[in-house]
């Protein structure tokens, strides 16, 4: 005979030992309490999200966003002019800076090179375009903060204006 079995009459009935099973008391929650717990959790979630959004830093590409949006057609024309050049503007990132090669056939080149950091506008900086006799320019970047920058060339040769841009990691 196995532990937990008893003989009643001629048949054997199994009775599980009571020490093997642990009984748990389940706390009963009313509907009203459940609704208030759900509502309170929702309110805490919303307040947390509002707090996080207030602390979030939001930078526009430029402070003069709306003025530049009106002049966007001019930028489109500059991009088209840059694409129609026989020899395009080329730049190369080195350990000590950015080397820019302007097209050799162009003279009297001027303008500005903007380094725009999308993650932090305090890292942005601009450099005036001043090529040497070989139409090259070197921009040292040792003092610039490391990171990913969008480099924007707003330049002109004579009366023709050009626009080039790309991504560089300094």
N, C-alpha and C positions, 0 to 999 in steps of 0.2 A: 504494500500500500504506500502511495506517495503522500508527502506532507500536504496537508490541506484537503485531503479527501475524507469523506465520511461515508459510512455505510448506513443507509436507511432501508430497511427491509432488504430486498434482494438487489436493488440497483445502487450504483455508486454515483454520487453527485459531486461535481468539482466545486470547491469553494476557494477562491483565490485568497491567499494570505493578505490580511489587511495591512501588514507592515511594508509591503512592496509598493504600494500606491500612496502617493502624497496628495492630499487634498488641498486645493487652493480656494481661498475665498475670493470671489470676484466682486469688486466694488461696483455697485450699480449707480449709473449716472442718469439723471432725468433728462428729458428732451430740452428743457429750458437751460440747464447747465451746459449741455453740449453746444447749444446755439451760442451762448455767451462766450464759451471758450473759443469757438470758431471765429466769432466776431472780433474778440480781443486779439487773436492771432493775426487776423487780417489787418486790423488797425496798426499793430506793431510792425508788420511788414511794410505797410504804406509809409509810416513814419520813418522807418529805416531807409527806404528808397528816397524819400524827400531829403533826408539828411545827407545821403550820399550824393544826390544831384546838386545840392547847394555847395558842397565842397569841391565838386568837379571843376577843373580849370578849362575854360573854353577860349580858344584863340581863333580869331578870323585870320584869313590869309593876309589881309591888310586892313588898316583902320579906315581907309577910304574905299571900302568895298563897293558902294553904290556908284560912286563917281567913276571907278574903273570899269564897272559893268557897262556903263553907257558908252565908253570908248572901246569896247571889245572888238568892234568891226575893224578898227585900226590895227589891233593885234593880229587878227586873222590875215589882213593884208601883209603885215610884216612877216608872218610865218610863210605865206605863199612866196614872198620875195626871197626868203632864205632857201626855200626848196628849189627855186629856179637858178640858184648859183651854180656855175660850172664846177667849182671846187668848194665843198661845204666847210663850214666852221668846224674845227676838230679840237677837242680838249682831252687831256690825259692827266690822271691823278697820280702823283708820285708821293713818296714818303714825306717830302718837304713842302709840297704845294701842288698847285694845279697849273699845268702848262697849256696855254691856249695858242692854237695856230689859226690865224685869220687867213682868208683867201688871198693869195699873192697878187692877184690882179686888181684888188681894191686899194684905194689910197684915201688918206684923210679919215681914218677910222676913229670913231669916238662913241661914247655911250657909257653904260654901266653894267656891271656883272653883279647880280643879286644872289646871295646864298641864303635860301629860305629853309629853315628847319621846321617841318610840320609839327613835331612833338613839343617844341618850346620856342616861342617867338623871341625870347631873350637871347637866343644863340644866333639870330639872323645878323648878317652883315653885308655891306655893299662895297664894291671896289670900282673905281673909275677905270675905263678902258684906256690904256696908254701903250699901244704896241711899239716895239722897237722897229728898226729899219727893215728887218726880215719879216714883219707882220706877225711876230710872236709876242706873247706876254706871259710872265710867270707871276703867279699870285701865291706868296708864302702863306701857309696855313698852320704854322706851328702854334700860333696864339689862338686859333679857333678851337672851340670845344669839339670833341669827337662826336660823331653821330652821322645820321643820314640827312643829306641836304638835297633840296631841289635847286639846281643851278639854273639861273635865268639870264640870258644875254639880251639886253635891249640896246641894240647898236645901230649905227648908221655910217654910211660911206657917201660923202657928198650929200645929195638930197634923198637918196634911197635909204629907207629904214628897214631893219631886219629884226627878227626875234627867233632865238633858239633856246631850248631848255632840255634838261635831262636830270638824272639822278646821280649823285656822287656820294661816296662814303669817305669821310675824313677821319 
